Amino acid sequence: MSDTIDHWLDGKPWTGQGTRRSPVFDPSTGATTAEVRLADATDVDTVVASARAAADEWRASSLSRRTAVLFDLRRILVERRDELAAVISAQHGKVRSDAAGEVQRGLEVVEFACGIPQLLKGGFTEQASTEVDVYSIRQPVGVTVGITPFNFPAMVPLWMCPVAIACGNAFILKPSERDPGAAMVLAQAWTDAGLPDGVFNVLHGDAEAVNGLLTHPDVDAVSFVGSTPIARHVYSTGTAAGKRVQALGGAKNHMIVLPDADLDAAADAAVSAGFGSAGERCMAISVVVAVDPVGDELVAAIAERTRAVRVGPGDDPDSEMGPVVTEAHRDRIVGYVDAGESDGVDVVVDGRGVHVDGRPGGFWIGPTLLDHVQVGQSVYTDEIFGPVLCVVRAATYDDAVALVRDNAYGNGVAIFTRDGGAARRFTFEVEAGMVGVNVPIPVPMAYYSFGGWGDSLFGDTHVHGPEGVHFYTRGKVVTERWADPSTRGPDLGFPTHT
Ligand code: NAD
C-alpha cells in the first residue's frame, strides 16, 4: 500500500483532475513507496489561474513584508532540515549527509533573498535635464515557473523560488516526478512562513504538465534545470511562446591534473567529486585528464580510494554512496560501462554487479574507474550521470585544455596544480561557466550566479545571485518633470536635454 502525493494549490494539498500517476521508489530496496499525481491540461490551467491572481496581489506587497516571510522561511527550513534531508534521501537514494548538504546550499539562497530590499534598489539621476529627473526600477515579471530535476529535489527549487518570490512574483514548481516529496516539504514551509495562498504552488507531472506550462499565455518566465535534450526543448518551446527562459542542461565536467599537483589531494578530490551522490550531480567530475607523466601514479591513487568507498543505503550513517535513482537508470549506466569495455577501455575498478546486504532489490552500482578512455567513445562523449569516472591521458597542458574546449558541454571544470601561473592562464582561457582551482566542485555561493556555457545552458542568464534577480524582474525607467506651470506650452520637437 503506498501513499499518494498530491499537488499543492492555494496553501494546501490538491488532487487535481488528472488520472495518471507515476510510482516513486525507495532506490535502496526497489520498493514503490508512493505514487505521485501527474497533472493534465485542466490542472495546468487551474494552477496558473491561482498563481496569476496571487501574483497580481503579491507584487504590491511591501519589501518589509516579503523579507519577513523569507526570514520565517529560513527559520522553518532550519528547524525542518533533518526532515527534509530524510525525505530527499528516501526518494533519491543519496546518503543523509549529502542530502543535508543540499539543504544547506538551498538555505543559502534563502539567506541571499532575505537581502531583497538591497538587491532591488534602482538608480536615480537628478536634473538629467532642467527640472527633469530619471530613475530606474525593476519590477516582477508575474507568473514564474520552475521545472526541476531529480538529482537535487530541494536545492534546485531553492535556487529559484526564494529569489522569484522575493522579487514579487508567483512561482509554480514542477518538480521531478521521481522524487517529488521534497517539494511538498518546501510548500508547507512557505505556507507556514506566512506566504499568501497561490504565490507558491506545486504542480506534479511529466511532459504533459511541462508543455502545458511552457505554452500557457499566463506564464511569464520559466526556469529549467535538467538534461540537455529537455533543456533545449524547453528553451525553444518557451521562447517561441514569448516567455523569458533560462534552461540549464547536462554536463561532462573535466578535472585536469598537472604533473606538479599534490597527487593525494587530486586523488581525494577525484573520488569525492566523481562518486559523491553516486555521480548524479551536474557538477560531478566525470573525466579526469591526467597530463603526462602523472597518469599511472594518479590512476593508482584514485583506484585505491575508489575500492574503499562504502556503498549502502542512504539512511545508514556508514554509507558513503547510495544507490542510483531508478532501475532503468542503473541499467543505462551499466550499458555505458559495457560499451566502454567493448571499445577497449581499461576497467580498473568495476562497480557492475555490486550487492548490498539485505537490500537485494536496490538500484546498486558501485564506483567504477575507467582508464585510457579515448575521445569519441560513448563513455567520453555522453553524460552518464552515474558513478563512472573516466581517465583520459593527455600529453600536454594544451592538449588537456583543448579537450575541454572541444566538449559540447561547459558547466564546471577544475585544474589541480601548484603553479599559480598555470592556474591563472587556465582560468583565463578555459571554456566553462564555473572553474575550480584545486577545488573539484566549484559551485558558486548563493550571492554569485550558477550556470554553464555551451550545451549546459540555453539562455543568457544564470540562476540565483544577481543574475537571478535580473531574470525574475523587468527594467523600467521613469523620466519625470515637476515643472513650474508657467513654463508649459506645446513643443513638437524631439525631446532634448537642456
Ligand atoms: P530530465 O531532463 O529528465 O528532467 C528534468 C525535468 O524535465 C523534470 O521535471 C521532468 O519531469 C521534465 N521532463 C522530462 N522529460 C520531459 C519531456 N520529454 N518534456 C518535458 N519535460 C520533461 O533530468 P533529470 O534526469 O531529472 O536530471 C538529471 C539531469 O539534470 C542531468 O542531465 C544533469 O546534468 C542535469 N542537471 C543540470 C544542472 C545544472 O545546473 N546545469 C543541475 C542539476 C541537474
Boltz pocket constraint, residues with backbone or C-beta under 6 A from the ligand:
constraints:
  - pocket:
      binder: B
      contacts: [[A, 147], [A, 148], [A, 149], [A, 150], [A, 151], [A, 152], [A, 156], [A, 174], [A, 175], [A, 176], [A, 177], [A, 205], [A, 206], [A, 207], [A, 208], [A, 210], [A, 211], [A, 225], [A, 226], [A, 227], [A, 228], [A, 230], [A, 231], [A, 233], [A, 248], [A, 249], [A, 250], [A, 251], [A, 281], [A, 282], [A, 383], [A, 385], [A, 411], [A, 452], [A, 456]]
      max_distance: 6.0
